[in-house]
């Protein structure tokens, strides 16, 4: 699993439903959901 920072919980957590995406500028990123609060989580870079 991929770890990312949750802005709402203010902590690093394991991402739920993580999927690899490509941003508008062509860079890779990972997007998912926080398991605790359900907020969208985002991590830039290859994973």
C-alpha positions in Angstrom: 0.0 0.0 0.0 1.0 3.6 -0.6 1.3 6.1 2.2 0.2 9.7 1.8 -0.5 12.7 4.0 -4.1 13.3 5.0 -4.8 17.1 5.3 -7.9 16.5 7.5 -6.4 14.0 9.9 -3.0 15.8 9.8 -1.1 12.4 9.6 0.5 10.0 7.2 -1.8 7.1 6.5 -2.1 4.1 4.1 -4.2 5.1 1.0 -7.4 3.2 0.3 -8.5 2.5 -3.3 -5.1 3.9 -4.6 -4.8 4.3 -8.4 -2.1 5.6 -10.6 -2.9 8.7 -12.6 -1.1 11.1 -14.8 -1.4 14.8 -14.1 -2.1 17.5 -16.7 1.7 18.3 -17.0 2.4 14.6 -17.7 3.9 13.7 -14.3 2.8 10.5 -12.5 0.8 10.6 -9.3 -1.2 8.4 -7.0 -4.7 9.2 -5.9 -6.8 7.5 -3.2 -9.0 7.9 -0.2 -8.2 8.3 3.5 -9.4 5.1 5.4 -10.4 7.2 8.5 -12.3 10.2 7.2 -12.8 9.6 3.5 -11.0 12.6 2.3 -9.2 12.5 -1.1 -5.5 11.8 -0.7 -2.9 12.7 -3.3 0.8 11.8 -3.7 3.0 13.1 -6.5 5.7 10.9 -8.0 6.0 7.3 -9.2 4.9 4.7 -6.7 
